[in-house]
Amino acid sequence: MTAWDLAVVGAGPAGAATALGALRVNPALRVALLDRADFPRDKSCGDGIAPQVIDLLDEAGVSGIVNDRVPVPRLRLDRGSFGVDRKMTRPTWVVPRTVFDQRLVRAAQTAGATLVRHRVRRLVQGSTLILDDEVEARTLVGADGAHSVIRRALGLDPGPMAVAIRGYSPTPASRSGQQVIVFDTARQPAYAWSFDRGDGLSNVGYGELLDHRRDGPTRAQMLERLDTLLPGATDGGTDWKGHQLPLSTGRWRPPAGRVMLVGDAAGLVNPMTGEGIYYAVATGLAAGRAAARALAAGDPTTAGARCASAIQPLLGGHLRHVAVAAWLCRHGSVIDAGLRASAVDQRVFDDLVELGLANGRITTAMARGLVRELAGASRSRGLRRRRNDTEESPA
Ligand SMILES: Cc1cc2nc3c(=O)[nH]c(=O)nc-3n(C[C@H](O)[C@H](O)[C@H](O)COP(=O)(O)OP(=O)(O)OC[C@H]3O[C@@H](n4cnc5c(N)ncnc54)[C@H](O)[C@@H]3O)c2cc1C
């Protein structure tokens, strides 16, 4: 049986970042990156890479990963007849996952990780950790995505889920150089997107929160909503691929011990936007470093606690704030107020982007803007009602 210091199950952004984090602390560690797929492999995703992801990778010694890609400077947010279109503080990137994930895996291999093609089915925890009677490890990280086998082996529930579908279609001039998000008014919370890749194609898609009281949308229904919200977005579309998104809650608690969970396996997708790559890379790096330090200290069982104390200051407060924001976004009137406040004040827009793409919080500017716009909308409704009453009353 092969014995490893650290076995990482799943070689997506969370898994590759885990290997990078560990090997940055101790390049001599024996790190296995196990994945059921051959790389490069596709992953259903909007392919939106926030600049904060690039910052994290830079800190971990991986630079230039998007240097040959076209930055996307603008973000447009629409709902019904109202929209806001602004330049972001820093541009984002749209990189197909066949490219992005492959680059991260390569970086992990260059750092010293061994990529192993293996579908993990079973974990046995004893004095060491054994996967499928074939792989032995002193520490383990589950980075195996939304339907994580490792999370199940730890007896943890997946939590709330969303579902989304994406494809690639030609970019019309009206959506060039932009990330466009159109919030649904018929089904909620849900939105369609079009993210310009900068090479003539856009990543287009539609996603919505799954409600356990009713059936989720079919593929045909999701494509119909996409085309309704972004007319023409499905024309010439290829590579349609759907997947579930395990959404974070404000109550996230990382497991203790020598087995850790990161990224989607840890139930970490932003519940307001569906972005998960920032969390995947942030938690992966933290878990890798924690494993390396626990091994160096001679006690692998402290890895989980070390990982938790590194992640808590980075994500703890943010996850609580974004859970509140996501709950508020179930009300169309709050989304409308958020868009109007963002149109009035660039600061509110920037704060919203930070909350949706990385680890921002609900700021004072955002809260004030929301309250002002909600109060304004309520006053306008009152005025309209009074006018209607006056018109209807007999002379
Ligand atoms: C339609 C859609 C759009 C999205 N858009 C965005 C976006 O624009 N920006 C953003 O930041 N996030 C987006 N997300 C979320 C993002 O895709 C995920 O959060 C991200 O992929 C999480 O990375 P990960 O490494 O945790 O998991 P994954 O990328 O899912 O990687 C998990 C890996 O584990 C492997 N694996 C699974 N099971 C096993 C097993 N039993 N044994 C071995 N290997 C296994 C898989 O092959 C895979 O390579 C979107 C998600 C969806 C579904």
The ligand as a Gaussian input file, in Angstrom:
#p B3LYP/6-31G(d) Opt

LIG

0 1
 C      -23.103000      26.175000     -13.160000
 C      -22.149000      26.661000     -12.102000
 C      -21.583000      27.926000     -12.218000
 C      -20.622000      28.349000     -11.287000
 N      -19.999000      29.544000     -11.498000
 C      -18.982000      29.915000     -10.702000
 C      -18.209000      31.067000     -11.007000
 O      -18.407000      31.733000     -12.026000
 N      -17.211000      31.411000     -10.150000
 C      -16.945000      30.696000      -9.023000
 O      -16.061000      31.086000      -8.248000
 N      -17.647000      29.564000      -8.736000
 C      -18.626000      29.146000      -9.552000
 N      -19.299000      27.979000      -9.295000
 C      -18.885000      27.164000      -8.143000
 C      -17.568000      26.434000      -8.458000
 O      -17.708000      25.718000      -9.666000
 C      -17.198000      25.478000      -7.327000
 O      -17.369000      26.135000      -6.104000
 C      -15.750000      25.005000      -7.458000
 O      -15.598000      24.157000      -8.563000
 C      -15.324000      24.266000      -6.194000
 O      -14.049000      23.709000      -6.375000
 P      -13.688000      22.347000      -5.634000
 O      -12.255000      22.098000      -5.939000
 O      -14.142000      22.386000      -4.236000
 O      -14.604000      21.227000      -6.336000
 P      -14.619000      20.723000      -7.842000
 O      -14.160000      21.770000      -8.752000
 O      -15.964000      20.129000      -8.054000
 O      -13.529000      19.565000      -7.869000
 C      -13.763000      18.338000      -7.216000
 C      -12.853000      17.279000      -7.829000
 O      -13.023000      16.071000      -7.093000
 C      -13.054000      14.976000      -7.983000
 N      -13.793000      13.912000      -7.311000
 C      -15.099000      13.910000      -6.961000
 N      -15.407000      12.765000      -6.327000
 C      -14.265000      12.037000      -6.281000
 C      -13.948000      10.763000      -5.747000
 N      -14.863000      10.005000      -5.131000
 N      -12.680000      10.314000      -5.871000
 C      -11.734000      11.075000      -6.496000
 N      -11.986000      12.278000      -7.022000
 C      -13.234000      12.758000      -6.902000
 C      -13.734000      15.527000      -9.231000
 O      -13.384000      14.778000     -10.385000
 C      -13.199000      16.959000      -9.277000
 O      -12.045000      17.058000     -10.084000
 C      -20.275000      27.524000     -10.187000
 C      -20.877000      26.268000     -10.049000
 C      -21.799000      25.833000     -10.997000
 C      -22.398000      24.465000     -10.858000

